[in-house]
């Protein structure tokens, strides 16, 4: 079981390192991720933002599970 957890941790950390090359979020992007300043967004932009938030939440849940499993 421990080997499986370590393999997933390694895979997850590699995925995070790939994301380091992405540009930092600007202030407006951060506000929108917090649910602020959404009125000017189109339906498609809101759907994309929703997907970003869901992916982020999934990562948090995975890290929480792996942290408590160790």
N, C-alpha and C positions, 0 to 999 in steps of 0.2 A: 504494500500500500504506500509506503514511504517513497519508493522509487517512482510510482505514478505521480505523486504530488510533486516531487522534485522535477520530473520531466515537464509537467505543466507549468511550474514556476519558471523553468528555463525558457520554455516556449513563450510564455507571457512576457518575460523580460526582453527577449529578442524583438517581439512585436513593439514594445515600448521604445526601444532604441531606434527602430525605423521611424517612429513618429517624431523623434527629436529634430529631424531635418525640416519639419514643417514650421512655417512662420508662426510667431506668437500671435495670440488673439489680441485684437485691438479692444479698446474699452467698450465700444458698442456691441461687439460680438459677446463679450463677457456678460454684459447686461442682458442681452437677449437669452443667453444660456440660463440666466437666473430668472427669466420670465418677465423682464422689463423691456420697455420700448419695442413692443411687438406690433403695434397698430400699423406701422408702415410696411410690414411684411406681407407678401402675397401668400395665397394658399399653398403654393408649391414651396415657397421659402419656409413657411411654418411646418410643413411636412418634413422638410429636410432638417430643420432645427429639432423637431420631435425625434427623428431618427438618431441625431447626434446625442441627444440627451439619453435616449434608451441605450445606445451603445456604451456611453459613459457609465450609466447605472449598472449595466451588465458587468463591466470591468470592476467596479467597486464591489459588487456582490461576489465575484470570483475571488478577488483579493481577500475579502473578509472571510470567505470559506477557507481559503488556503492558510490564512493567518491563524485561524482557530483550529485548523486540523493539525498544525505543526506542533 
